[in-house]
Structures are given as C-alpha cells and as structure tokens.
Amino acid sequence: MKKILAFFGGLLTFFPAYAADGDSLSRKPHRFGYTVSLSPGQIIVMDSWQKKWQKKKNTFSVSAEINYSAAPQDSDAFARDYNYPIFALGFKFSRNDVTMHRSPDPAWGMAEEVDYDSRLGNIATLYGTFSRPVYRNRRWIFDYMLGAGIGYGKHKYNNYNNIDNELTGSRFLIYFTAGLHATWRFADDWGLMAGIDYYHHSNGALNRPNKGANVFGPVVGLRYMPYDGEFRSYRSSGVQETMGKKRFQKHVYANFTLGVGGKTLNEEWQLTQFQTPPDADDYRTSDFNFYMAYSLQADVMYRYARRWASGIGADLFYGTYADRVRDIESLPQNSTLNTQNSKISPWSFGLALKHQVFYRNLSVTMSLGYYLYRHMGQNAKEIEKPYYERIGLSYTFPSLRGLTLGFNIKAHRTKADLTELTVSYPVAL
C-alpha cells in the first residue's frame, strides 16, 4: 500500500510547488492535488409530462480532477474567509442508460408513436468546481461544492432516430453541479470521499428541446490532498490565525448591467411537436429560429463582507420574439387560446432580490425576481410563474475601474428562458 501511495504522490513532483524539503513551515508549500470519483445516479423526473415518457433512468459517471488550494502562508484574505477552499478542473464521463418513449396519448396531439426508444446517450464534460470546507479536524473534512462547465453529447434530439429525446436538443450543453461531501483522512495526504451530488445538462434555451437532464445520486472518491497538511500544520503552530487578516470596508454601491442574449421559443416547439400533421415538412422538426433578447439591470447592493453582497434591483427585458408569439397564437389550431384577450408586448419589467458571492475577481451572481409587467401570450401564462430566477458567473477587471464581464441564465421554475452575456459597471454610493 505504501508503494502505491508513493507512486501516485510522486506524480505530483511534476508541479513546481513540490520541489522543497524540510518541515511544513519552511518548505515550499503544497498547493496541488487530485481526485478520482465514481457516481451512480438517476435522472430526476421533473413533472407529470416527463413521467409519461421517461423510461430507463440510470446513469453512471467517472470523474478525474486536478485540485488547487491556496496555502495559509500566502496571506490570501479570500482563502482564509472561505476556510481555504479547493478549486478543481475536472473531466466527467457519464454513461447514461436513459431512454424515452411516447406511447399513444391524447395529450400529445398530432405526434405519432414511433417503433423505437429514444435515448439520452453518453455525455463528456469539462468543468470547474469550488469546494468550501465548513468543518475540519484531524480525520474529517466536510464541504459543499458548486461548479459549472461545458458538456458534449452526441445523441441530441432529431426526428429520424431520437424523436422522443426531449432532454437535450444540442450536442454542446451547459453544465451545473452542486454537492455535499465528507472526506475521511486515512493517511497523511490521502482521503476517502463520499457524498451526494446533483448535476444538470441543458441547452440554456439556445435550442430545443430544452427539458434538461437532471441527475441526483451518491458519489465516492479517492483524494490526494497534501495542501490540507499545510493547513493543519499552520493551525497547530498558531501561525495560521494571524495569516490573511486584512481589514474589509463595508460599503454600498449601485450596479448597472446590460445583457445581450437570445433564445429559441417553447411556442415553436409546442407547435411543431403536437399541432403539426405528420406529412408536413416541419413535423417534429429539430430546426428552430433563434431570437435576440436584451435586458437592463439597475441594482443597489450592500457589500457587508469580503465574500458577499446583497441588495435589490429593477430588471427591464426586451424580447424580439413577441411578434412571432402573436403569429403562433393567431393560427387556427390555437383558436382555443382566446387571443382576443391575450395582450402581447416585447417589454417586461420586474423587481428582484440580488445576491453576489465573491472570490478575488470572480463572482457568482444570483437573483429571484417578480414580474410587475409581463404580457407574452397564453403559453407563457401556462408554463411561467410570475417569478423568475437568474444565475451567472462574472469576472471583474480592477484596472478598468470595476468593469465586469459575465454570463447569465434566466429561468422560470428552474427551466431556462434565455442565456445572455453581460457587462456591468459599479458606482460607489
């Protein structure tokens, strides 16, 4: 066993940070490690419609990560505030035994049953994660994890051999993940990790279909983590308590954000799937129009800690697709929508609670909003609630006086409405 551990530990000598000898207080600090993990799981059935066509649900994923953690002697104030978190760059391969099949049902309208099962197919994902230890002792580490990335799945929806795959409508996919883990240290630099993970692959409404594949299940892994030894050595020496303590000045600021993005329409998906005859050219098509969408946010934020800021903001949206929605609702097959009383406007307006989590120049933005004005037709009334969510990732350029670039996904009840690129500018109050 010692020889095996020595072999894997020796692989890390390729990193420059592992070039010194001596005790942990004087040698060059260890900052890198790695993790391999296995995760069996199942597709989550999100609603009664998915329950009708979802058949097999099992998945199995293998992941490999390179980990990085700041060392206590770096005097990194952010790292200290987060209890020396671990950043990871990883690769995940998901073997999906997930199938779908629509049986005859009046709910499917003109859609006809096919003589095969559609499948999700396997997905390869490149991702990054942030894991924050919330508790450490000599043997145990408990952490939560958040991450994002890009996936690739070959078996997207099409109307010739994968017609009931309503989970993914494009080969390139947006990936989100979250998890809770416990790691048992069985040797100085080695630990066994177990926990529960959730992850999501979808199109971000950039194509259709856009139901998304949501997976939940246990995870187990092996971690090589010499950086944790650095933390424990400083903690036992008492030096760690003085590192990274930099005074933070609380402040209030206004934040203005312009968003430019786009989406495909759920209305066009519903029309071609269930209201188009089988002999039509666009029957259950995989070719959808892309529409631009714009937004403007004006927020007042209070940064009460180095890590966090919270506030409230006003959100203005403009969708170039309003005329297309009106045309679809005016079709003869949609006469039951009572379009005479259906007001459609490209403008929407809402108020939202905002929260931002910072780590150096990176930040995660989150908001929960409520529409004060939105008229986007009857279909929107049926599938949307009056509230909306946003989540995104941003990077701030201090040399540009705080100018921030990022991207957001706007959603209704966790289902993506659009994806947008953003540029923000803060103004100190």
C-alpha positions as CSV (number, residue, x, y, z in Angstrom):
1,M,0.0,0.0,0.0
2,K,2.8,2.4,0.9
3,K,4.4,1.8,-2.5
4,I,1.1,2.6,-4.3
5,L,0.7,5.8,-2.4
6,A,4.3,6.8,-3.0
7,F,3.8,6.2,-6.7
8,F,0.7,8.4,-7.0
9,G,2.3,11.0,-4.8
10,G,5.4,11.0,-7.0
11,L,3.3,12.0,-10.0
12,L,2.8,15.4,-8.4
13,T,6.5,16.2,-8.4
14,F,5.8,17.5,-11.9
15,F,4.2,20.5,-10.3
16,P,6.8,23.2,-9.4
17,A,5.3,23.6,-5.9
18,Y,6.7,20.3,-4.8
19,A,10.4,21.0,-5.1
20,A,11.4,21.6,-1.5
21,D,12.3,19.5,1.6
22,G,12.1,20.3,5.3
23,D,9.2,20.7,7.7
24,S,5.9,22.1,6.6
25,L,6.6,25.6,8.0
26,S,9.7,26.2,5.9
27,R,9.4,24.2,2.7
28,K,7.7,25.5,-0.4
29,P,4.0,24.9,0.2
30,H,1.9,22.2,-1.5
31,R,-1.0,23.7,-3.4
32,F,-2.0,20.9,-5.8
33,G,-3.6,17.5,-5.5
34,Y,-6.1,15.4,-7.4
35,T,-9.3,13.4,-7.0
36,V,-10.9,10.5,-8.9
37,S,-14.5,9.6,-8.2
38,L,-17.4,7.4,-9.2
39,S,-21.1,8.4,-9.1
40,P,-24.1,6.2,-9.9
41,G,-27.3,8.2,-10.2
42,Q,-30.7,8.6,-11.7
43,I,-32.5,11.1,-13.9
44,I,-34.9,13.2,-11.9
45,V,-38.4,13.3,-13.3
46,M,-39.3,17.0,-13.1
47,D,-43.1,17.0,-13.9
48,S,-46.1,14.8,-14.8
49,W,-45.4,15.2,-18.5
50,Q,-41.9,13.8,-18.2
51,K,-43.3,11.0,-16.1
52,K,-45.4,9.9,-19.1
53,W,-42.4,9.4,-21.5
54,Q,-39.4,8.7,-19.3
55,K,-38.4,5.0,-19.2
56,K,-34.9,4.0,-18.1
57,K,-33.3,6.5,-15.7
58,N,-29.9,5.1,-14.6
59,T,-26.6,6.9,-15.1
60,F,-23.0,6.2,-14.0
61,S,-20.2,8.8,-14.1
62,V,-16.5,8.7,-13.7
63,S,-14.6,12.0,-12.9
64,A,-10.9,13.0,-12.6
65,E,-9.9,16.4,-11.2
66,I,-6.8,18.4,-10.6
67,N,-7.2,20.4,-7.3
68,Y,-5.7,23.6,-6.2
69,S,-5.8,25.3,-2.7
70,A,-4.1,28.5,-1.5
71,A,-1.6,27.9,1.3
72,P,-2.0,29.7,4.7
73,Q,1.3,31.4,4.3
74,D,0.1,33.1,1.1
75,S,-1.8,35.7,3.3
76,D,-4.8,35.3,1.0
77,A,-7.7,37.1,2.7
78,F,-10.3,35.5,0.5
79,A,-8.9,32.0,1.0
80,R,-8.9,32.5,4.8
81,D,-12.5,33.7,4.8
82,Y,-13.6,30.6,2.9
83,N,-11.5,28.3,5.2
84,Y,-9.0,27.6,2.3
85,P,-11.3,26.3,-0.4
86,I,-10.4,23.8,-3.2
87,F,-10.7,24.8,-6.8
88,A,-10.8,21.9,-9.3
89,L,-10.5,21.5,-13.1
90,G,-12.2,18.2,-14.0
91,F,-13.4,15.8,-16.7
92,K,-16.5,13.8,-16.3
93,F,-17.7,10.9,-18.5
94,S,-21.4,10.0,-17.9
95,R,-22.6,6.6,-19.1
96,N,-26.3,7.1,-19.5
97,D,-28.8,4.2,-19.6
98,V,-31.6,6.7,-20.1
99,T,-34.4,6.1,-22.6
100,M,-37.6,7.8,-23.5
101,H,-40.8,6.7,-25.4
102,R,-44.1,8.4,-26.1
103,S,-47.0,6.0,-26.1
104,P,-50.3,6.9,-27.7
105,D,-51.9,9.7,-25.6
106,P,-54.4,12.5,-26.4
107,A,-52.0,14.9,-24.6
108,W,-49.5,14.5,-27.5
109,G,-51.9,16.0,-30.1
110,M,-50.8,15.1,-33.6
111,A,-47.5,13.4,-32.5
112,E,-47.4,9.8,-33.6
113,E,-45.8,6.9,-31.7
114,V,-42.5,5.5,-33.2
115,D,-41.3,1.9,-33.0
116,Y,-38.1,2.5,-31.0
117,D,-36.9,4.1,-27.8
118,S,-35.1,7.3,-27.9
119,R,-32.0,7.8,-25.7
120,L,-30.0,10.5,-24.0
121,G,-26.6,9.0,-24.9
122,N,-23.3,9.4,-23.1
123,I,-22.0,12.9,-22.2
124,A,-18.4,14.1,-21.7
125,T,-18.0,17.2,-19.6
126,L,-15.2,19.7,-18.9
127,Y,-15.9,21.6,-15.7
128,G,-14.6,23.7,-12.8
129,T,-15.7,23.5,-9.2
130,F,-15.4,25.4,-5.9
131,S,-15.4,23.4,-2.7
132,R,-15.5,25.1,0.7
133,P,-14.6,23.1,3.8
134,V,-17.1,24.0,6.5
135,Y,-15.5,21.8,9.2
136,R,-12.0,20.3,9.5
137,N,-10.4,18.1,12.2
138,R,-7.6,15.6,12.3
139,R,-9.5,12.9,10.4
140,W,-12.5,14.6,8.8
141,I,-13.4,17.3,6.3
142,F,-17.0,18.3,5.5
143,D,-17.5,20.6,2.4
144,Y,-20.1,21.8,0.0
145,M,-19.3,22.1,-3.7
146,L,-20.6,24.2,-6.6
147,G,-19.4,24.0,-10.3
148,A,-20.1,24.8,-13.9
149,G,-18.8,23.7,-17.3
150,I,-19.5,22.6,-20.9
151,G,-20.7,19.1,-21.9
152,Y,-20.8,17.3,-25.2
153,G,-23.4,14.7,-26.0
154,K,-23.6,13.1,-29.5
155,H,-27.2,11.8,-29.2
156,K,-29.2,15.0,-29.3
157,Y,-32.8,15.2,-30.3
158,N,-33.7,14.6,-34.0
159,N,-36.8,13.5,-35.8
160,Y,-35.4,10.4,-37.5
161,N,-33.9,8.2,-34.8
162,N,-34.2,10.1,-31.5
163,I,-37.6,11.7,-31.7
164,D,-38.7,11.3,-28.1
165,N,-35.4,12.7,-26.6
166,E,-36.9,15.8,-25.0
167,L,-33.9,16.2,-22.6
168,T,-31.2,17.6,-24.9
169,G,-31.6,19.5,-28.2
170,S,-27.9,20.3,-28.9
171,R,-24.6,18.5,-28.8
172,F,-22.9,21.2,-26.7
173,L,-24.5,21.6,-23.3
174,I,-24.3,23.9,-20.3
175,Y,-23.4,22.1,-17.1
176,F,-24.1,23.0,-13.4
177,T,-23.4,20.9,-10.4
178,A,-23.7,21.0,-6.6
179,G,-22.8,18.6,-3.8
180,L,-22.2,17.8,-0.1
181,H,-19.2,15.7,0.8
182,A,-17.4,14.2,3.8
183,T,-13.7,13.1,3.5
184,W,-12.1,10.7,5.9
185,R,-8.3,11.1,6.0
186,F,-6.8,7.6,6.3
187,A,-3.2,8.7,5.7
188,D,-1.3,12.0,5.9
189,D,-2.2,13.2,2.4
190,W,-4.9,10.8,1.4
191,G,-8.6,10.7,2.0
192,L,-11.7,8.7,1.0
193,M,-14.6,11.0,0.0
194,A,-18.3,10.2,0.0
195,G,-21.3,12.4,-0.5
196,I,-24.3,13.3,-2.7
197,D,-24.1,15.2,-6.0
198,Y,-26.6,16.9,-8.3
199,Y,-25.8,17.9,-11.8
200,H,-27.6,19.3,-14.8
201,H,-27.1,19.3,-18.6
202,S,-29.2,21.5,-20.8
203,N,-29.1,24.0,-23.8
204,G,-29.8,27.1,-21.8
205,A,-32.8,27.7,-24.2
206,L,-30.4,28.2,-27.1
207,N,-32.0,25.3,-28.9
208,R,-35.0,22.9,-28.5
209,P,-35.9,20.7,-26.8
210,N,-34.7,22.1,-23.5
211,K,-36.1,19.9,-20.7
212,G,-32.6,19.3,-19.5
213,A,-31.1,16.2,-17.9
214,N,-31.1,16.5,-14.0
215,V,-29.2,13.8,-12.2
216,F,-29.0,13.1,-8.5
217,G,-27.1,10.3,-6.7
218,P,-24.2,9.3,-4.4
219,V,-20.6,9.8,-5.1
220,V,-17.4,8.1,-3.8
221,G,-13.8,9.1,-4.5
222,L,-10.1,9.0,-3.6
223,R,-8.4,12.3,-2.9
224,Y,-4.7,13.1,-2.7
225,M,-4.6,16.4,-0.8
226,P,-1.2,17.5,0.5
227,Y,-2.4,21.1,0.7
228,D,-4.6,20.0,3.7
229,G,-1.5,19.1,5.6
230,E,-0.2,22.7,5.1
231,F,-3.4,24.0,6.7
232,R,-3.2,21.6,9.7
233,S,0.4,22.4,10.3
234,Y,-0.2,26.2,10.4
235,R,-3.3,25.7,12.6
236,S,-1.4,23.6,15.1
237,S,1.5,26.1,15.1
238,G,-0.7,29.1,15.8
239,V,0.8,31.0,12.9
240,Q,-2.3,30.4,10.8
241,E,-4.5,32.5,13.0
242,T,-2.5,35.6,12.0
243,M,-2.4,35.0,8.3
244,G,-4.8,36.6,5.8
245,K,-6.4,39.0,8.2
246,K,-6.9,42.1,6.1
247,R,-9.5,44.7,7.1
248,F,-12.5,44.9,4.9
249,Q,-14.5,48.2,4.5
250,K,-18.2,47.6,4.2
251,H,-19.9,49.8,1.5
252,V,-22.9,50.4,-0.6
253,Y,-22.8,50.7,-4.4
254,A,-25.1,50.8,-7.4
255,N,-24.6,48.3,-10.2
256,F,-25.7,48.7,-13.8
257,T,-25.8,45.7,-16.1
258,L,-26.5,45.4,-19.8
259,G,-27.4,41.9,-21.1
260,V,-27.4,40.7,-24.7
261,G,-28.6,37.2,-25.3
262,G,-31.1,35.0,-27.0
263,K,-33.4,32.0,-27.0
264,T,-35.5,29.6,-29.0
265,L,-39.2,29.6,-28.4
266,N,-41.1,27.0,-26.5
267,E,-44.2,28.1,-28.5
268,E,-42.5,26.9,-31.7
269,W,-41.5,23.6,-30.1
270,Q,-45.1,23.0,-29.0
271,L,-46.4,24.0,-32.4
272,T,-44.2,21.6,-34.4
273,Q,-44.4,18.7,-31.9
274,F,-48.1,18.5,-31.2
275,Q,-50.0,20.8,-33.6
276,T,-48.4,19.9,-37.0
277,P,-49.5,16.9,-39.1
278,P,-47.0,14.1,-39.8
279,D,-46.9,14.8,-43.6
280,A,-45.8,18.5,-43.0
281,D,-42.1,19.4,-43.6
282,D,-41.7,20.9,-40.1
283,Y,-43.4,18.0,-38.3
284,R,-41.4,17.5,-35.1
285,T,-38.5,19.4,-36.6
286,S,-35.1,20.0,-35.0
287,D,-34.6,23.3,-36.8
288,F,-35.7,26.3,-34.7
289,N,-35.3,30.1,-35.1
290,F,-33.0,32.0,-32.8
291,Y,-34.3,35.3,-31.3
292,M,-32.3,38.1,-29.7
293,A,-33.2,39.2,-26.2
294,Y,-31.9,42.2,-24.2
295,S,-32.0,43.3,-20.6
296,L,-31.0,46.2,-18.3
297,Q,-30.5,45.8,-14.6
298,A,-30.1,48.6,-12.0
299,D,-29.3,47.4,-8.5
300,V,-28.4,48.9,-5.2
301,M,-26.1,46.5,-3.3
302,Y,-24.6,46.4,0.2
303,R,-21.3,44.6,0.4
304,Y,-21.3,43.7,4.1
305,A,-18.4,41.2,3.9
306,R,-15.5,40.4,1.6
307,R,-17.3,37.4,0.3
308,W,-20.9,38.7,-0.1
309,A,-23.1,41.5,-1.3
310,S,-26.9,41.6,-1.2
311,G,-29.4,44.1,-2.5
312,I,-32.5,44.8,-4.6
313,G,-32.8,45.8,-8.2
314,A,-35.1,46.6,-11.1
315,D,-35.0,44.5,-14.3
316,L,-36.1,45.6,-17.7
317,F,-36.4,43.0,-20.6
318,Y,-37.0,43.3,-24.3
319,G,-37.7,40.3,-26.4
320,T,-37.6,40.5,-30.2
321,Y,-39.8,37.4,-30.5
322,A,-43.1,39.0,-29.4
323,D,-44.4,39.3,-32.9
324,R,-43.7,35.6,-33.6
325,V,-45.6,34.6,-30.4
326,R,-48.5,36.7,-31.6
327,D,-48.4,34.9,-35.0
328,I,-48.4,31.5,-33.4
329,E,-51.3,32.3,-31.1
330,S,-53.3,33.6,-34.1
331,L,-53.1,30.3,-36.0
332,P,-56.5,28.5,-36.5
333,Q,-55.3,25.5,-34.4
334,N,-54.8,27.9,-31.5
335,S,-58.2,29.4,-31.5
336,T,-58.9,28.0,-28.0
337,L,-56.2,30.4,-26.7
338,N,-58.8,33.2,-26.9
339,T,-56.2,35.5,-28.4
340,Q,-58.5,38.5,-28.5
341,N,-57.9,38.8,-24.8
342,S,-54.2,37.9,-25.0
343,K,-52.0,41.0,-24.8
344,I,-48.5,40.5,-26.2
345,S,-45.7,43.0,-25.6
346,P,-41.9,42.7,-26.1
347,W,-41.3,44.6,-22.8
348,S,-41.2,43.0,-19.4
349,F,-40.4,44.6,-16.0
350,G,-39.7,43.2,-12.6
351,L,-38.2,43.7,-9.2
352,A,-35.6,41.2,-7.8
353,L,-33.7,40.3,-4.8
354,K,-30.0,40.1,-5.7
355,H,-27.0,38.3,-4.1
356,Q,-23.4,38.1,-5.3
357,V,-20.6,35.8,-4.0
358,F,-17.0,37.0,-4.5
359,Y,-13.7,35.3,-4.6
360,R,-11.0,37.7,-5.7
361,N,-12.1,38.9,-9.2
362,L,-14.5,36.1,-9.8
363,S,-18.1,36.2,-8.6
364,V,-21.3,34.3,-8.8
365,T,-24.5,36.3,-9.3
366,M,-27.9,35.2,-8.2
367,S,-31.4,36.8,-8.2
368,L,-35.0,36.0,-7.6
369,G,-37.4,38.4,-9.3
370,Y,-41.1,39.0,-9.6
371,Y,-42.8,40.4,-12.8
372,L,-44.7,43.6,-12.3
373,Y,-45.4,43.8,-16.0
374,R,-45.2,40.9,-18.5
375,H,-47.5,40.0,-21.4
376,M,-46.1,37.3,-23.6
377,G,-49.2,35.3,-24.5
378,Q,-51.2,32.4,-23.2
379,N,-48.4,29.8,-23.5
380,A,-46.2,31.9,-21.2
381,K,-49.0,32.2,-18.7
382,E,-49.3,28.4,-18.6
383,I,-45.6,27.5,-18.3
384,E,-44.3,30.5,-16.4
385,K,-44.9,31.7,-12.8
386,P,-44.9,35.4,-12.1
387,Y,-41.4,35.0,-10.7
388,Y,-38.1,34.4,-12.4
389,E,-34.6,33.3,-11.5
390,R,-31.1,34.3,-12.7
391,I,-27.7,32.7,-12.1
392,G,-24.4,33.6,-13.6
393,L,-20.6,33.8,-13.4
394,S,-18.7,37.1,-13.8
395,Y,-15.1,38.4,-13.8
396,T,-14.1,41.9,-12.7
397,F,-11.3,43.9,-14.2
398,P,-9.9,46.2,-11.4
399,S,-7.8,48.0,-14.0
400,L,-11.0,49.1,-15.8
401,R,-12.5,50.6,-12.6
402,G,-14.5,47.5,-11.8
403,L,-15.9,46.8,-15.2
404,T,-17.3,43.2,-15.1
405,L,-18.0,40.7,-17.9
406,G,-20.1,37.6,-17.4
407,F,-23.0,35.4,-18.5
408,N,-26.4,34.7,-17.0
409,I,-29.1,32.1,-17.5
410,K,-32.6,33.4,-16.8
411,A,-35.2,30.8,-15.9
412,H,-38.7,30.2,-14.9
413,R,-39.2,27.5,-12.2
414,T,-35.6,26.3,-13.0
415,K,-36.3,25.9,-16.7
416,A,-34.1,28.1,-18.8
417,D,-35.8,31.0,-20.6
418,L,-32.7,32.6,-22.2
419,T,-28.9,32.8,-22.0
420,E,-27.2,36.2,-22.1
421,L,-23.7,37.8,-22.0
422,T,-23.5,40.7,-19.5
423,V,-21.3,43.8,-18.9
424,S,-21.6,45.6,-15.6
425,Y,-20.3,48.7,-14.0
426,P,-20.4,49.6,-10.3
427,V,-20.8,53.1,-8.9
428,A,-19.8,53.7,-5.3
429,L,-22.5,55.4,-3.2
